[in-house]
Amino acid sequence: MLHRPSFGVGLAVVLALVGLATVPATAQVQTGKLPGRSEIAEQYKWNLGDMYADAAAWEADFTACEEGIRALTAFKGKVAASPEELLKFLTLREGLGIKLEKLSAYAAMLKDEDTRASAPQARAERAHNLGVQWNEATAWFEPEILALPEGQLLKWCQADPTLTTQMKSVGEAMAIGRTFKESLQKCLRSLEIG
């Protein structure tokens, strides 16, 4: 499977668990309840300002991602035409994926600061929906690459070393197999070898 943004939820969960594990338990022991965010020392809180200075900065990246997703769909039917088109697509997809990960991680962490607040929940939902749009906009890519003639990608990569570094996720799809039978055979071979 090709790289799909995980939208930072895993990162947010890990950071939340690490943060909660380091909070002194004295307040909970003394009162019998978890302290509110305002009762926790700053040193134990994440600083979302390191990701986005304000809501306007997040919205600007959100808008840029919406525009980028539209740009990705314009490549449908074209990436197999030339190594240049493939490289343009992969470069755009990678940069957009990083931005989308950041948007999603920020939204998830903001939501987790106070799960009772509806505005952060709405922001997290918007980020999630953007991720769905991303998946819809790029769903055509793997089948288009897998339809290339055998060895075509290798020839392109040999001709353009820059393309080679962008092909990491494409290699995963190519390794799976072009058909179910080929994929199953590769799986069985790996069991015999491993």
Phi and psi restraints in degrees (value plus and minus 20) as a CYANA .aco file:
   2 LEU   PHI     -94.0   -54.0
   2 LEU   PSI     140.0   180.0
   3 HIS   PHI     -81.4   -41.4
   3 HIS   PSI     105.4   145.4
   4 ARG   PHI    -141.4  -101.4
   4 ARG   PSI     117.5   157.5
   5 PRO   PHI     -77.6   -37.6
   5 PRO   PSI     115.2   155.2
   6 SER   PHI    -108.7   -68.7
   6 SER   PSI     -22.9    17.1
   7 PHE   PHI      42.2    82.2
   7 PHE   PSI       7.4    47.4
   8 GLY   PHI      48.1    88.1
   8 GLY   PSI     -17.3    22.7
   9 VAL   PHI     -83.4   -43.4
   9 VAL   PSI     -62.9   -22.9
  10 GLY   PHI     -80.2   -40.2
  10 GLY   PSI     -63.8   -23.8
  11 LEU   PHI     -81.5   -41.5
  11 LEU   PSI     -63.9   -23.9
  12 ALA   PHI     -83.4   -43.4
  12 ALA   PSI     -60.6   -20.6
  13 VAL   PHI     -84.8   -44.8
  13 VAL   PSI     -65.7   -25.7
  14 VAL   PHI     -80.5   -40.5
  14 VAL   PSI     -67.4   -27.4
  15 LEU   PHI     -82.2   -42.2
  15 LEU   PSI     -58.7   -18.7
  16 ALA   PHI     -84.8   -44.8
  16 ALA   PSI     -63.9   -23.9
  17 LEU   PHI     -85.9   -45.9
  17 LEU   PSI     -62.6   -22.6
  18 VAL   PHI     -82.6   -42.6
  18 VAL   PSI     -63.9   -23.9
  19 GLY   PHI     -82.1   -42.1
  19 GLY   PSI     -63.9   -23.9
  20 LEU   PHI     -88.6   -48.6
  20 LEU   PSI     -53.7   -13.7
  21 ALA   PHI     -88.6   -48.6
  21 ALA   PSI     -45.4    -5.4
  22 THR   PHI    -115.2   -75.2
  22 THR   PSI     -29.2    10.8
  23 VAL   PHI     -91.4   -51.4
  23 VAL   PSI     108.9   148.9
  24 PRO   PHI     -76.8   -36.8
  24 PRO   PSI     114.0   154.0
  25 ALA   PHI    -104.5   -64.5
  25 ALA   PSI     -17.1    22.9
  26 THR   PHI     -81.1   -41.1
  26 THR   PSI     -59.3   -19.3
  27 ALA   PHI     -84.0   -44.0
  27 ALA   PSI     -60.1   -20.1
  28 GLN   PHI     -88.7   -48.7
  28 GLN   PSI     -61.4   -21.4
  29 VAL   PHI     -85.2   -45.2
  29 VAL   PSI     -62.2   -22.2
  30 GLN   PHI     -89.1   -49.1
  30 GLN   PSI     -60.5   -20.5
  31 THR   PHI    -123.1   -83.1
  31 THR   PSI     -38.0     2.0
  32 GLY   PHI      62.4   102.4
  32 GLY   PSI     -12.6    27.4
  33 LYS   PHI    -158.6  -118.6
  33 LYS   PSI     140.3   180.3
  34 LEU   PHI     -91.2   -51.2
  34 LEU   PSI     120.3   160.3
  35 PRO   PHI     -91.5   -51.5
  35 PRO   PSI     131.0   171.0
  36 GLY   PHI     -92.3   -52.3
  36 GLY   PSI     143.9   183.9
  37 ARG   PHI     -78.2   -38.2
  37 ARG   PSI     -57.8   -17.8
  38 SER   PHI     -87.2   -47.2
  38 SER   PSI     -38.4     1.6
  39 GLU   PHI    -111.8   -71.8
  39 GLU   PSI     -23.6    16.4
  40 ILE   PHI    -115.8   -75.8
  40 ILE   PSI     115.8   155.8
  41 ALA   PHI     -80.4   -40.4
  41 ALA   PSI     124.3   164.3
  42 GLU   PHI     -75.0   -35.0
  42 GLU   PSI     -54.8   -14.8
  43 GLN   PHI     -83.1   -43.1
  43 GLN   PSI     -37.1     2.9
  44 TYR   PHI    -122.3   -82.3
  44 TYR   PSI     -13.6    26.4
  45 LYS   PHI    -128.9   -88.9
  45 LYS   PSI     128.3   168.3
  46 TRP   PHI     -98.5   -58.5
  46 TRP   PSI     131.1   171.1
  47 ASN   PHI    -126.6   -86.6
  47 ASN   PSI      77.5   117.5
  48 LEU   PHI     -88.4   -48.4
  48 LEU   PSI     -36.5     3.5
  49 GLY   PHI     -83.0   -43.0
  49 GLY   PSI     -40.9    -0.9
  50 ASP   PHI     -90.3   -50.3
  50 ASP   PSI     -43.4    -3.4
  51 MET   PHI    -112.1   -72.1
  51 MET   PSI     -68.8   -28.8
  52 TYR   PHI    -159.3  -119.3
  52 TYR   PSI     111.2   151.2
  53 ALA   PHI     -84.9   -44.9
  53 ALA   PSI     -55.3   -15.3
  54 ASP   PHI    -179.8  -139.8
  54 ASP   PSI     157.9   197.9
  55 ALA   PHI     -82.7   -42.7
  55 ALA   PSI     -53.0   -13.0
  56 ALA   PHI     -83.8   -43.8
  56 ALA   PSI     -58.3   -18.3
  57 ALA   PHI     -85.9   -45.9
  57 ALA   PSI     -60.7   -20.7
  58 TRP   PHI     -83.4   -43.4
  58 TRP   PSI     -64.3   -24.3
  59 GLU   PHI     -82.8   -42.8
  59 GLU   PSI     -56.2   -16.2
  60 ALA   PHI     -84.0   -44.0
  60 ALA   PSI     -63.0   -23.0
  61 ASP   PHI     -87.7   -47.7
  61 ASP   PSI     -56.0   -16.0
  62 PHE   PHI     -80.7   -40.7
  62 PHE   PSI     -67.0   -27.0
  63 THR   PHI     -83.2   -43.2
  63 THR   PSI     -61.4   -21.4
  64 ALA   PHI     -82.6   -42.6
  64 ALA   PSI     -57.5   -17.5
  65 CYS   PHI     -88.2   -48.2
  65 CYS   PSI     -60.1   -20.1
  66 GLU   PHI     -79.2   -39.2
  66 GLU   PSI     -65.4   -25.4
  67 GLU   PHI     -85.4   -45.4
  67 GLU   PSI     -60.0   -20.0
  68 GLY   PHI     -83.8   -43.8
  68 GLY   PSI     -58.2   -18.2
  69 ILE   PHI     -84.4   -44.4
  69 ILE   PSI     -61.1   -21.1
  70 ARG   PHI     -81.4   -41.4
  70 ARG   PSI     -58.9   -18.9
  71 ALA   PHI     -86.4   -46.4
  71 ALA   PSI     -55.7   -15.7
  72 LEU   PHI     -82.3   -42.3
  72 LEU   PSI     -60.3   -20.3
  73 THR   PHI     -85.8   -45.8
  73 THR   PSI     -44.6    -4.6
  74 ALA   PHI     -87.5   -47.5
  74 ALA   PSI     -37.1     2.9
  75 PHE   PHI    -103.9   -63.9
  75 PHE   PSI     -29.6    10.4
  76 LYS   PHI     -76.7   -36.7
  76 LYS   PSI     108.3   148.3
  77 GLY   PHI      62.7   102.7
  77 GLY   PSI     -19.4    20.6
  78 LYS   PHI    -137.6   -97.6
  78 LYS   PSI     -41.5    -1.5
  79 VAL   PHI     -87.0   -47.0
  79 VAL   PSI     -45.7    -5.7
  80 ALA   PHI    -105.2   -65.2
  80 ALA   PSI     -21.7    18.3
  81 ALA   PHI     -95.2   -55.2
  81 ALA   PSI     -54.4   -14.4
  82 SER   PHI    -182.0  -142.0
  82 SER   PSI     138.4   178.4
  83 PRO   PHI     -85.2   -45.2
  83 PRO   PSI     -49.3    -9.3
  84 GLU   PHI     -85.8   -45.8
  84 GLU   PSI     -63.2   -23.2
  85 GLU   PHI     -86.2   -46.2
  85 GLU   PSI     -60.4   -20.4
  86 LEU   PHI     -82.5   -42.5
  86 LEU   PSI     -64.0   -24.0
  87 LEU   PHI     -84.2   -44.2
  87 LEU   PSI     -62.0   -22.0
  88 LYS   PHI     -79.1   -39.1
  88 LYS   PSI     -66.2   -26.2
  89 PHE   PHI     -82.1   -42.1
  89 PHE   PSI     -69.8   -29.8
  90 LEU   PHI     -82.6   -42.6
  90 LEU   PSI     -58.6   -18.6
  91 THR   PHI     -85.5   -45.5
  91 THR   PSI     -65.5   -25.5
  92 LEU   PHI     -83.0   -43.0
  92 LEU   PSI     -64.3   -24.3
  93 ARG   PHI     -82.7   -42.7
  93 ARG   PSI     -61.6   -21.6
  94 GLU   PHI     -85.3   -45.3
  94 GLU   PSI     -68.1   -28.1
  95 GLY   PHI     -82.4   -42.4
  95 GLY   PSI     -60.6   -20.6
  96 LEU   PHI     -87.9   -47.9
  96 LEU   PSI     -58.5   -18.5
  97 GLY   PHI     -81.4   -41.4
  97 GLY   PSI     -60.3   -20.3
  98 ILE   PHI     -84.0   -44.0
  98 ILE   PSI     -64.6   -24.6
  99 LYS   PHI     -83.9   -43.9
  99 LYS   PSI     -60.2   -20.2
 100 LEU   PHI     -86.8   -46.8
 100 LEU   PSI     -58.8   -18.8
 101 GLU   PHI     -79.9   -39.9
 101 GLU   PSI     -64.9   -24.9
 102 LYS   PHI     -84.0   -44.0
 102 LYS   PSI     -65.9   -25.9
 103 LEU   PHI     -76.4   -36.4
 103 LEU   PSI     -66.6   -26.6
 104 SER   PHI     -89.2   -49.2
 104 SER   PSI     -61.5   -21.5
 105 ALA   PHI     -82.9   -42.9
 105 ALA   PSI     -64.9   -24.9
 106 TYR   PHI     -79.5   -39.5
 106 TYR   PSI     -67.9   -27.9
 107 ALA   PHI     -82.9   -42.9
 107 ALA   PSI     -61.0   -21.0
 108 ALA   PHI     -86.7   -46.7
 108 ALA   PSI     -62.4   -22.4
 109 MET   PHI     -89.1   -49.1
 109 MET   PSI     -58.3   -18.3
 110 LEU   PHI     -83.2   -43.2
 110 LEU   PSI     -62.2   -22.2
 111 LYS   PHI     -82.4   -42.4
 111 LYS   PSI     -59.0   -19.0
 112 ASP   PHI     -92.9   -52.9
 112 ASP   PSI     -36.0     4.0
 113 GLU   PHI     -82.2   -42.2
 113 GLU   PSI     -57.5   -17.5
 114 ASP   PHI    -174.7  -134.7
 114 ASP   PSI      78.9   118.9
 115 THR   PHI     -89.3   -49.3
 115 THR   PSI     -26.6    13.4
 116 ARG   PHI    -104.1   -64.1
 116 ARG   PSI     -39.8     0.2
 117 ALA   PHI     -99.7   -59.7
 117 ALA   PSI     109.2   149.2
 118 SER   PHI    -100.1   -60.1
 118 SER   PSI     -52.4   -12.4
 119 ALA   PHI     -81.9   -41.9
 119 ALA   PSI     -67.2   -27.2
 120 PRO   PHI     -84.6   -44.6
 120 PRO   PSI     -52.5   -12.5
 121 GLN   PHI     -84.6   -44.6
 121 GLN   PSI     -61.2   -21.2
 122 ALA   PHI     -84.7   -44.7
 122 ALA   PSI     -59.6   -19.6
 123 ARG   PHI     -83.9   -43.9
 123 ARG   PSI     -63.5   -23.5
 124 ALA   PHI     -83.5   -43.5
 124 ALA   PSI     -58.2   -18.2
 125 GLU   PHI     -85.8   -45.8
 125 GLU   PSI     -59.6   -19.6
 126 ARG   PHI     -82.7   -42.7
 126 ARG   PSI     -62.1   -22.1
 127 ALA   PHI     -83.9   -43.9
 127 ALA   PSI     -61.5   -21.5
 128 HIS   PHI     -81.3   -41.3
 128 HIS   PSI     -66.4   -26.4
 129 ASN   PHI     -82.4   -42.4
 129 ASN   PSI     -54.9   -14.9
 130 LEU   PHI     -84.8   -44.8
 130 LEU   PSI     -58.0   -18.0
 131 GLY   PHI     -82.7   -42.7
 131 GLY   PSI     -58.6   -18.6
 132 VAL   PHI     -83.5   -43.5
 132 VAL   PSI     -62.8   -22.8
 133 GLN   PHI     -80.9   -40.9
 133 GLN   PSI     -60.9   -20.9
 134 TRP   PHI     -77.5   -37.5
 134 TRP   PSI     -69.5   -29.5
 135 ASN   PHI     -82.3   -42.3
 135 ASN   PSI     -61.3   -21.3
 136 GLU   PHI     -84.7   -44.7
 136 GLU   PSI     -59.8   -19.8
 137 ALA   PHI     -92.0   -52.0
 137 ALA   PSI     -40.5    -0.5
 138 THR   PHI    -135.6   -95.6
 138 THR   PSI     -15.5    24.5
 139 ALA   PHI     -81.7   -41.7
 139 ALA   PSI     -45.9    -5.9
 140 TRP   PHI     -94.6   -54.6
 140 TRP   PSI     -38.1     1.9
 141 PHE   PHI     -84.6   -44.6
 141 PHE   PSI     -72.7   -32.7
 142 GLU   PHI     -77.0   -37.0
 142 GLU   PSI     -70.7   -30.7
 143 PRO   PHI     -79.1   -39.1
 143 PRO   PSI     -55.9   -15.9
 144 GLU   PHI     -86.6   -46.6
 144 GLU   PSI     -60.8   -20.8
 145 ILE   PHI     -90.2   -50.2
 145 ILE   PSI     -61.5   -21.5
 146 LEU   PHI     -86.4   -46.4
 146 LEU   PSI     -39.9     0.1
 147 ALA   PHI    -101.9   -61.9
 147 ALA   PSI     -28.2    11.8
 148 LEU   PHI     -83.3   -43.3
 148 LEU   PSI     129.4   169.4
 149 PRO   PHI     -80.1   -40.1
 149 PRO   PSI     127.9   167.9
 150 GLU   PHI     -72.5   -32.5
 150 GLU   PSI     109.5   149.5
 151 GLY   PHI      66.7   106.7
 151 GLY   PSI     -27.5    12.5
 152 GLN   PHI     -83.4   -43.4
 152 GLN   PSI     -64.6   -24.6
 153 LEU   PHI     -82.6   -42.6
 153 LEU   PSI     -60.6   -20.6
 154 LEU   PHI     -81.0   -41.0
 154 LEU   PSI     -63.4   -23.4
 155 LYS   PHI     -81.0   -41.0
 155 LYS   PSI     -64.7   -24.7
 156 TRP   PHI     -83.0   -43.0
 156 TRP   PSI     -62.1   -22.1
 157 CYS   PHI     -87.3   -47.3
 157 CYS   PSI     -55.8   -15.8
 158 GLN   PHI     -87.5   -47.5
 158 GLN   PSI     -52.9   -12.9
 159 ALA   PHI     -98.2   -58.2
 159 ALA   PSI     -47.1    -7.1
 160 ASP   PHI    -157.8  -117.8
 160 ASP   PSI      77.9   117.9
 161 PRO   PHI     -78.9   -38.9
 161 PRO   PSI     -46.9    -6.9
 162 THR   PHI     -82.3   -42.3
 162 THR   PSI     -57.0   -17.0
 163 LEU   PHI     -85.1   -45.1
 163 LEU   PSI     -54.5   -14.5
 164 THR   PHI     -76.6   -36.6
 164 THR   PSI     -63.1   -23.1
 165 THR   PHI     -89.1   -49.1
 165 THR   PSI     -43.2    -3.2
 166 GLN   PHI    -107.1   -67.1
 166 GLN   PSI     -27.3    12.7
 167 MET   PHI    -110.0   -70.0
 167 MET   PSI     -15.0    25.0
 168 LYS   PHI     -75.3   -35.3
 168 LYS   PSI     -65.6   -25.6
 169 SER   PHI     -97.4   -57.4
 169 SER   PSI     -48.9    -8.9
 170 VAL   PHI     -86.6   -46.6
 170 VAL   PSI     -56.6   -16.6
 171 GLY   PHI     -79.4   -39.4
 171 GLY   PSI     -54.9   -14.9
 172 GLU   PHI     -81.7   -41.7
 172 GLU   PSI     -64.3   -24.3
 173 ALA   PHI     -86.8   -46.8
 173 ALA   PSI     -60.9   -20.9
 174 MET   PHI     -86.5   -46.5
 174 MET   PSI     -53.4   -13.4
 175 ALA   PHI     -89.8   -49.8
 175 ALA   PSI     -44.2    -4.2
 176 ILE   PHI     -85.6   -45.6
 176 ILE   PSI     -66.1   -26.1
 177 GLY   PHI     108.6   148.6
 177 GLY   PSI     134.2   174.2
 178 ARG   PHI    -103.6   -63.6
 178 ARG   PSI     -42.1    -2.1
 179 THR   PHI    -153.4  -113.4
 179 THR   PSI     148.0   188.0
 180 PHE   PHI     -82.5   -42.5
 180 PHE   PSI     -62.6   -22.6
 181 LYS   PHI     -80.4   -40.4
 181 LYS   PSI     -65.6   -25.6
 182 GLU   PHI     -83.3   -43.3
 182 GLU   PSI     -61.1   -21.1
 183 SER   PHI     -83.3   -43.3
 183 SER   PSI     -63.1   -23.1
 184 LEU   PHI     -83.9   -43.9
 184 LEU   PSI     -62.4   -22.4
 185 GLN   PHI     -82.1   -42.1
 185 GLN   PSI     -62.0   -22.0
 186 LYS   PHI     -83.5   -43.5
 186 LYS   PSI     -60.7   -20.7
 187 CYS   PHI     -81.8   -41.8
 187 CYS   PSI     -66.9   -26.9
 188 LEU   PHI     -84.1   -44.1
 188 LEU   PSI     -59.8   -19.8
 189 ARG   PHI     -81.3   -41.3
 189 ARG   PSI     -60.4   -20.4
 190 SER   PHI     -86.7   -46.7
 190 SER   PSI     -52.3   -12.3
 191 LEU   PHI     -88.0   -48.0
 191 LEU   PSI     -57.7   -17.7
 192 GLU   PHI     -87.4   -47.4
 192 GLU   PSI     -59.1   -19.1
 193 ILE   PHI     -94.9   -54.9
 193 ILE   PSI     -65.1   -25.1
